[in-house]
Amino acid sequence: MTSASSPTLLVLAAGMGSRYGGLKQIDPVGPAGETIIDYSIFDALRAGFGKVVFVIRKDIEAAFRETVGARFEKRVAVDYVFQSLEDIPRRFTVPAGRTKPWGTTQAILAGAGVVHEPFAAINADDFYGSESFRVLAGHLTSGSSDYAMVGFILRKTLSDFGTVARGVCELDDSGCLKSIVEYLAIERDGGAAKNVDALGKVTNLTGSEPVSMNFWGFTPAIFDQLRAAFETFLEQNGSDLKRECLIPTTVNDLVSAGKARVRVLTSEDSWFGVTYREDRPRVVESIRALIAAGAYPEKLWP
């Protein structure tokens, strides 16, 4: 059983922003210059989270601290850890020509040295909604040793401007994760959806599937498991210039091997995010609507 102390929020903000065309983590979307991260931390604090850890790249540290981190350092304990291409076990080497870090499993693993309590891991560029943080905080402070995930409905998470990567979930009768398959190129297909992989194989989806948006709840026990999974990944894929060790795949492997149980929590909140630059106006409009409905103040930080 785990401690019921305040959970930590681990914010994965090291993404390159390659499809978006810029450093989307610090792009303002709120009326007072707030970023999506601002709304996530605002929701996390009112849900009872007690610390924030940002996973960033060293080359964006100065801009990130000045533009984002400085707003929170007087309100909550803040720490920074770094994801880098070179941060791999000594027996491995980075292949010539590889430029991107190794994916979200490595990003979460970067927090191992500073996170010692139950924690949530989120993407910096996804808006999850206040109810999502409340239900996950409830799980993380319950003393359960189970991991958790907040699930969203696939069709509510698609972009009108290109393909998206999503972890499509299958649940067992108790509401726990049975399997999760990471699809990297999902797009709308009428009222449904489809994924077309690099070889042209089409997987048809209804659009009603629960999906992972990388809103996870873990105990510190996950770090040893991630470390082992990352080493296995490097053994099998370490010479690949682009393949990433993604947390949905890692969690699926743990569940399949009987090494983890993941409760899938549900929220009525709408998810939205910025995958492409063209997504940004919709995010701005959606936040405006939430402010008008009284869900958020006009200015988050007085």
C-alpha positions in Angstrom: 0.0 0.0 0.0 1.2 3.5 -0.7 1.2 6.7 1.3 -1.8 9.0 1.0 0.4 12.2 0.9 -0.2 14.8 -1.7 0.5 13.5 -5.1 3.0 15.0 -7.6 2.3 16.2 -11.1 4.9 15.2 -13.7 4.5 17.4 -16.8 6.1 15.9 -20.0 7.2 19.1 -21.8 10.3 17.9 -23.7 8.5 17.3 -27.0 10.1 18.8 -30.1 6.8 20.2 -31.4 7.8 19.0 -34.9 4.3 18.8 -36.3 3.2 22.0 -34.6 6.1 24.0 -36.0 7.3 25.7 -32.7 7.6 25.5 -29.0 4.0 24.8 -28.4 4.4 24.2 -24.7 4.9 28.0 -24.1 2.4 29.3 -26.7 -0.4 31.3 -24.9 -4.0 30.2 -25.4 -5.7 31.9 -22.4 -7.0 35.5 -22.3 -4.2 36.6 -19.9 -1.4 34.8 -21.7 -1.9 31.4 -20.1 -0.6 28.3 -21.7 -2.3 24.9 -21.6 0.2 24.0 -18.8 -1.2 26.9 -16.7 -4.7 25.3 -16.9 -3.4 21.9 -16.0 -1.5 23.1 -13.0 -4.4 25.3 -11.9 -6.6 22.2 -12.0 -4.0 20.0 -10.3 -3.5 22.4 -7.4 -7.2 22.6 -6.7 -7.4 18.8 -6.9 -4.8 18.6 -4.1 -1.5 18.0 -5.9 1.4 19.2 -3.9 4.4 19.4 -6.2 5.1 19.9 -9.9 8.0 18.4 -11.8 8.7 19.5 -15.4 10.4 17.2 -17.8 12.1 19.4 -20.4 15.0 19.5 -22.7 18.2 21.3 -21.6 18.1 23.6 -24.7 14.7 25.0 -23.8 15.4 25.4 -20.1 16.0 29.2 -20.0 12.9 30.0 -22.1 10.7 27.5 -20.3 11.7 28.6 -16.8 11.2 32.3 -17.7 7.9 31.8 -19.6 6.3 29.0 -17.6 8.1 27.9 -14.5 8.5 31.3 -12.9 4.7 31.6 -12.6 4.4 28.6 -10.4 7.6 28.6 -8.2 5.9 30.9 -5.6 2.7 28.8 -5.6 3.9 25.2 -5.4 7.1 23.2 -5.0 8.6 23.0 -8.5 11.5 20.9 -9.9 13.0 20.4 -13.3 14.4 17.2 -14.8 15.8 16.7 -18.3 15.2 14.2 -21.0 18.0 13.8 -23.4 19.0 11.5 -26.3 22.3 10.6 -24.5 20.6 9.6 -21.2 20.8 5.8 -21.7 22.5 3.0 -19.8 26.2 2.9 -20.3 26.2 -0.4 -22.3 24.3 1.3 -25.1 25.3 3.9 -27.6 23.3 6.5 -29.5 23.2 5.6 -33.2 24.7 8.1 -35.6 22.0 10.2 -37.1 19.4 9.9 -34.3 18.2 13.3 -33.2 15.1 12.7 -31.1 15.0 11.5 -27.5 13.6 8.0 -26.9 9.9 8.7 -26.1 7.5 9.0 -23.2 8.7 6.0 -21.2 12.2 7.6 -21.0 10.5 11.0 -20.3 8.7 9.6 -17.2 11.8 7.8 -16.1 13.6 11.1 -16.0 11.6 11.9 -12.9 12.9 8.9 -10.9 15.4 10.9 -8.9 12.9 13.5 -7.6 9.5 11.8 -7.4 9.1 9.6 -4.3 5.3 9.7 -3.9 2.3 8.7 -6.1 2.2 10.9 -9.1 0.3 11.8 -12.3 2.1 12.1 -15.6 0.6 14.3 -18.3 1.4 15.8 -21.7 2.2 19.5 -21.6 0.1 20.3 -24.6 -3.1 18.5 -23.7 -6.1 20.1 -21.9 -7.6 17.4 -19.7 -10.2 19.3 -17.6 -10.7 19.8 -13.9 -12.8 16.6 -13.3 -10.0 14.5 -14.8 -7.6 15.8 -12.2 -10.0 15.3 -9.3 -10.7 11.7 -10.2 -7.1 10.8 -10.6 -6.1 12.7 -7.4 -8.7 10.6 -5.6 -7.1 7.4 -6.8 -3.6 8.5 -6.0 -4.5 9.4 -2.4 -6.5 6.3 -1.8 -3.6 4.2 -0.8 -4.1 1.8 -3.7 -1.1 0.1 -5.3 -2.9 -0.1 -8.6 -1.8 2.3 -11.4 -4.5 4.3 -13.1 -5.3 6.1 -16.4 -8.0 8.6 -17.3 -9.7 7.5 -20.5 -11.3 9.7 -23.1 -13.5 8.9 -26.1 -11.5 8.6 -29.3 -13.7 10.7 -31.6 -13.5 13.6 -29.1 -9.7 13.6 -29.3 -9.2 13.8 -33.1 -7.8 16.8 -35.0 -9.4 18.2 -38.1 -6.0 19.0 -39.5 -4.1 15.8 -39.7 -3.4 12.4 -38.0 -2.9 11.9 -34.3 -1.3 9.2 -32.2 -3.6 7.5 -29.6 -3.4 4.5 -27.3 -6.7 2.6 -28.0 -7.8 0.7 -24.9 -9.7 -2.5 -24.2 -11.1 -2.9 -20.7 -11.9 -6.0 -18.6 -15.1 -6.6 -16.8 -13.8 -4.8 -13.7 -13.0 -1.6 -15.5 -9.2 -2.3 -15.6 -7.0 -2.1 -18.6 -6.9 -5.3 -20.6 -4.8 -4.0 -23.5 -3.7 -0.8 -25.1 -2.5 -0.5 -28.7 -0.7 2.6 -29.8 -1.8 3.8 -33.2 0.4 6.5 -34.7 -1.8 7.9 -37.6 -5.5 8.0 -36.6 -7.8 10.3 -38.6 -11.4 11.0 -39.0 -13.4 8.7 -41.3 -16.9 10.1 -41.5 -18.4 9.6 -38.0 -15.8 6.9 -37.3 -12.0 6.8 -37.5 -9.2 4.9 -39.1 -5.5 4.4 -38.7 -3.2 4.0 -41.8 0.3 2.7 -40.8 3.5 3.3 -42.6 3.0 0.3 -44.8 -0.5 1.4 -45.8 -2.4 -1.1 -43.6 -5.8 0.3 -42.6 -7.3 -0.3 -39.2 -11.0 0.8 -38.9 -12.1 2.2 -35.6 -15.6 3.1 -34.4 -14.6 6.3 -32.8 -16.2 5.2 -29.5 -13.1 3.4 -28.2 -11.6 4.7 -24.9 -8.2 6.1 -25.5 -5.2 7.0 -23.5 -4.2 10.7 -23.7 -1.1 10.1 -21.6 -2.9 11.0 -18.3 -1.5 8.4 -16.1 -1.4 7.7 -12.3 1.6 5.7 -10.9 3.3 4.9 -7.7 7.1 5.1 -7.5 7.2 1.4 -8.1 6.8 2.2 -11.8 10.4 3.5 -12.1 12.1 0.2 -11.8 9.7 -1.3 -14.2 10.2 1.5 -16.7 14.0 1.2 -16.4 13.8 -2.5 -17.3 11.4 -1.9 -20.1 13.6 0.9 -21.6 16.6 -1.4 -21.5 14.7 -4.1 -23.3 13.6 -1.5 -25.9 17.2 -0.4 -26.5 18.3 -4.0 -26.9 15.7 -4.5 -29.6 15.5 -1.1 -31.2 18.6 0.8 -30.1 19.9 1.1 -33.6 16.7 2.6 -35.0 16.9 6.3 -35.8 13.2 7.1 -35.1 11.4 4.5 -33.0 10.3 5.6 -29.6 9.7 3.8 -26.3 6.1 4.9 -25.7 4.4 4.7 -22.3 1.2 3.1 -23.6 3.2 0.3 -25.1 5.2 -0.1 -22.0 2.1 -0.2 -19.8 0.5 -2.7 -22.1 3.5 -5.0 -21.8 3.4 -4.7 -18.0 -0.4 -5.5 -17.9 0.0 -8.4 -20.4 2.8 -9.9 -18.2 0.7 -9.6 -15.1 3.2 -7.1 -13.6 0.7 -4.2 -13.2 -3.0 -3.5 -12.8 -4.3 -0.2 -14.3 -7.7 1.2 -13.3 -9.3 3.1 -16.1 -11.0 6.2 -14.7 -13.5 8.2 -16.6 -14.2 11.9 -16.8 -17.1 13.8 -18.4 -14.6 16.6 -19.3 -13.8 17.3 -22.9 -10.2 16.9 -23.9 -8.6 19.1 -26.4 -5.0 19.7 -27.5 -2.7 21.3 -29.9 -1.1 18.8 -32.3 -1.0 21.2 -35.3 -0.8 25.0 -35.4 -4.3 25.0 -36.9 -5.7 23.4 -33.8 -4.8 26.4 -31.7 -7.9 28.6 -32.5 -10.2 25.8 -31.4 -8.3 25.6 -28.1 -8.5 29.3 -27.5 -12.3 29.3 -28.3 -12.9 26.2 -26.0 -11.1 27.9 -23.1 -13.1 31.1 -23.7 -16.3 29.0 -23.5 -15.2 27.4 -20.2 -14.4 30.8 -18.7 -17.9 32.0 -19.8 -19.4 29.0 -18.1 -17.7 29.8 -14.8 -15.2 26.8 -14.9 -12.2 29.1 -14.8 -11.5 32.7 -13.8 -10.7 35.3 -16.5 -7.2 35.4 -15.2 -5.8 32.2 -13.6 -3.1 33.8 -11.5 -3.9 37.1 -9.7 
